[in-house]
């Protein structure tokens, strides 16, 4: 192997070492940035208890003669409320239905 070939090989090795170091350094920086901006996991967050506001809504037991009255009251207090999101509306709907057992 000539001196020139050895020099090229040495430079190639140095280049590879520098490339590995740069890659490791970049990974360290990226990990630090990710850690800095990570949001805490749900397991570490305090649990939020949601209590439904107390609203007087009629209970619906499935009787067809009671449907119109029930729906008018439910629609006025819950369904058309701009203060409630869809999840709360659904909770109220489920809470207001009583199924009769045969």
C-alpha positions in Angstrom: 0.0 0.0 0.0 1.4 3.4 -1.0 1.7 6.4 1.3 -1.0 8.1 -0.6 -3.4 5.1 -0.2 -2.6 5.0 3.6 -3.3 8.7 3.8 -6.7 8.3 2.0 -7.6 5.4 4.3 -6.6 7.4 7.4 -8.7 10.4 6.2 -11.6 8.1 5.5 -11.4 6.6 9.0 -11.3 10.1 10.5 -14.3 11.2 8.4 -16.3 8.2 9.6 -15.3 8.9 13.3 -16.4 12.5 12.9 -19.6 11.4 11.2 -20.4 9.1 14.2 -19.6 11.8 16.7 -21.8 14.3 14.8 -24.6 11.8 14.7 -24.4 11.1 18.4 -24.2 14.8 19.2 -27.3 15.4 17.1 -29.2 12.6 18.8 -28.3 14.0 22.2 -29.5 17.5 21.2 -32.7 16.1 19.8 -33.3 14.1 23.0 -32.8 17.1 25.2 -35.2 19.2 23.1 -37.8 16.4 23.1 -37.5 16.1 26.9 -37.8 19.8 27.3 -41.0 20.0 25.4 -42.6 16.7 26.5 -46.0 16.9 28.0 -46.6 14.9 31.2 -48.3 11.6 30.6 -51.9 11.1 31.7 -50.7 8.8 34.4 -48.7 11.6 36.0 -51.5 14.2 35.7 -53.9 14.7 38.5 -57.3 13.1 37.8 -60.0 15.7 37.1 -63.4 14.8 38.5 -66.2 16.0 36.5 -69.5 16.6 38.2 -72.5 17.2 36.0 -74.3 20.4 36.9 -77.6 19.6 38.6 -80.4 20.1 36.1 -84.0 19.1 36.6 -84.7 17.0 33.5 -87.4 14.5 33.3 -86.7 10.8 33.3 -87.9 8.9 30.3 -89.1 5.4 30.8 -89.9 4.5 27.2 -93.6 5.2 27.4 -94.7 6.6 24.0 -97.2 8.9 25.6 -94.5 10.6 27.6 -92.0 11.1 24.8 -93.2 14.5 23.5 -93.2 16.1 26.9 -89.8 14.5 27.8 -88.2 15.6 24.5 -89.5 19.2 24.8 -88.0 19.6 28.2 -84.7 17.8 27.3 -84.3 19.8 24.1 -84.9 23.1 25.9 -82.6 22.4 28.8 -79.9 20.2 27.4 -79.9 19.6 23.6 -79.9 23.2 22.6 -77.6 24.5 25.4 -74.6 26.3 24.0 -72.8 25.8 27.4 -72.6 22.0 27.1 -70.4 20.0 24.8 -71.6 16.8 23.0 -70.1 14.5 25.7 -72.0 16.2 28.5 -75.2 16.2 26.4 -74.8 12.4 25.9 -74.2 11.9 29.7 -77.4 13.8 30.5 -79.3 11.8 27.8 -78.1 8.5 29.2 -78.8 9.6 32.8 -82.4 10.6 32.0 -83.4 7.2 30.4 -84.7 4.5 32.7 -85.3 1.2 31.1 -88.1 -0.9 32.6 -87.1 -4.5 33.3 -89.7 -7.1 32.4 
